[in-house]
Amino acid sequence: MMTDPIADMLTRIRNAQLAKHKQVVIPGSTMKLDIARILAEEGFIRGYDEIKEGPQPQLRITLRYDADRKPIIMGLERVSKPGRRIYSQKNDVPWVHSGLGVAILSTPKGMMTGRDARRAGVGGEVVCYVW
């Protein structure tokens, strides 16, 4: 039984990049789909699509590399875990690597980046950091 599916997603992406895979397939969920959407909007991945075959949908993420085959995503860090939830108020939304990275938050207005949360004036659960 998997206790933290978001950490599993981030680990699968990290491992696929280390092995230089073009794509990675993970079990799908609404929250994982939102995280993949944010990663694609921010340019960390090429794209994603949902595979609705079988009893549970799967998520196929197409990874992105630079000209030297180095991964665009330099780091992924799970912040809020099932054993310890981390929340941020609207005035304390974290900056990741002085603005070069992205904090992904789960807010009352949906999943969004830290930058979008600051603009919208909302806080929420800090899901992960990507840089």
KOLPA-280954 format. One record per residue (C-alpha): z, x, y; residue in three letters. Coordinates in steps of 0.02 Angstrom, whole numbers, plus 50000, padded with zeros to 5 digits. Layout:
KOLPA-280954
     Z     X     Y rest
     Z     X     Y  ALA
...
***
This chain:
KOLPA-280954
     Z     X     Y rest
 50000 50000 50000  MET
 49952 50066 50172  MET
 50086 50047 50304  THR
 49987 50105 50456  ASP
 49802 50058 50452  PRO
 49768 50126 50628  ILE
 49834 50298 50581  ALA
 49725 50289 50425  ASP
 49573 50252 50534  MET
 49608 50398 50649  LEU
 49636 50515 50501  THR
 49473 50460 50419  ARG
 49378 50496 50580  ILE
 49464 50665 50598  ARG
 49426 50713 50416  ASN
 49245 50655 50428  ALA
 49218 50763 50581  GLN
 49294 50915 50496  LEU
 49172 50888 50351  ALA
 49027 50862 50475  LYS
 48985 50688 50409  HIS
 48867 50579 50510  LYS
 48960 50418 50471  GLN
 49127 50359 50407  VAL
 49164 50190 50326  VAL
 49338 50115 50344  ILE
 49416 49947 50301  PRO
 49387 49830 50447  GLY
 49505 49730 50556  SER
 49498 49657 50730  THR
 49606 49794 50805  MET
 49502 49932 50724  LYS
 49343 49849 50789  LEU
 49417 49850 50966  ASP
 49463 50034 50951  ILE
 49286 50076 50891  ALA
 49215 49976 51038  ARG
 49319 50078 51161  ILE
 49270 50242 51077  LEU
 49086 50194 51091  ALA
 49103 50138 51274  GLU
 49188 50302 51319  GLU
 49055 50405 51230  GLY
 49163 50478 51092  PHE
 49057 50403 50951  ILE
 48873 50356 50940  ARG
 48906 50179 50882  GLY
 48984 50065 50754  TYR
 48938 49912 50654  ASP
 49032 49789 50547  GLU
 48981 49770 50364  ILE
 49025 49594 50305  LYS
 48992 49618 50119  GLU
 49126 49586 49990  GLY
 49298 49511 50012  PRO
 49348 49618 50162  GLN
 49235 49675 50304  PRO
 49211 49860 50328  GLN
 49178 49960 50485  LEU
 49045 50095 50488  ARG
 49070 50221 50629  ILE
 48929 50342 50675  THR
 49005 50504 50737  LEU
 48940 50606 50882  ARG
 48919 50796 50892  TYR
 48856 50914 51026  ASP
 48705 51031 51010  ALA
 48810 51161 50916  ASP
 48870 51030 50789  ARG
 49045 51029 50864  LYS
 49127 50857 50866  PRO
 49140 50767 51033  ILE
 49314 50706 50987  ILE
 49428 50857 51005  MET
 49587 50765 50957  GLY
 49656 50597 50900  LEU
 49841 50559 50909  GLU
 49931 50402 50851  ARG
 50068 50362 50978  VAL
 50148 50195 50935  SER
 50193 50188 50750  LYS
 50261 50048 50642  PRO
 50432 50132 50639  GLY
 50436 50164 50825  ARG
 50335 50062 50948  ARG
 50295 50143 51115  ILE
 50264 50029 51264  TYR
 50209 50071 51439  SER
 50235 49971 51597  GLN
 50091 49948 51718  LYS
 50155 50087 51832  ASN
 50184 50210 51689  ASP
 50019 50204 51594  VAL
 49998 50381 51526  PRO
 49862 50505 51576  TRP
 49786 50603 51432  VAL
 49741 50784 51467  HIS
 49741 50756 51656  SER
 49615 50615 51644  GLY
 49493 50703 51525  LEU
 49554 50600 51378  GLY
 49584 50415 51350  VAL
 49741 50318 51309  ALA
 49703 50158 51212  ILE
 49824 50016 51246  LEU
 49851 49846 51170  SER
 49885 49732 51319  THR
 49903 49545 51345  PRO
 49723 49550 51407  LYS
 49661 49635 51248  GLY
 49631 49815 51195  MET
 49582 49927 51340  MET
 49588 50105 51402  THR
 49729 50169 51510  GLY
 49610 50176 51659  ARG
 49563 49993 51637  ASP
 49746 49944 51615  ALA
 49791 50030 51779  ARG
 49650 49937 51869  ARG
 49701 49771 51792  ALA
 49884 49802 51831  GLY
 49946 49776 51654  VAL
 50049 49876 51531  GLY
 50063 49864 51344  GLY
 50082 49956 51180  GLU
 50009 50132 51183  VAL
 49908 50136 51021  VAL
 49831 50310 51026  CYS
 49765 50454 51130  TYR
 49586 50521 51113  VAL
 49521 50678 51197  TRP
***
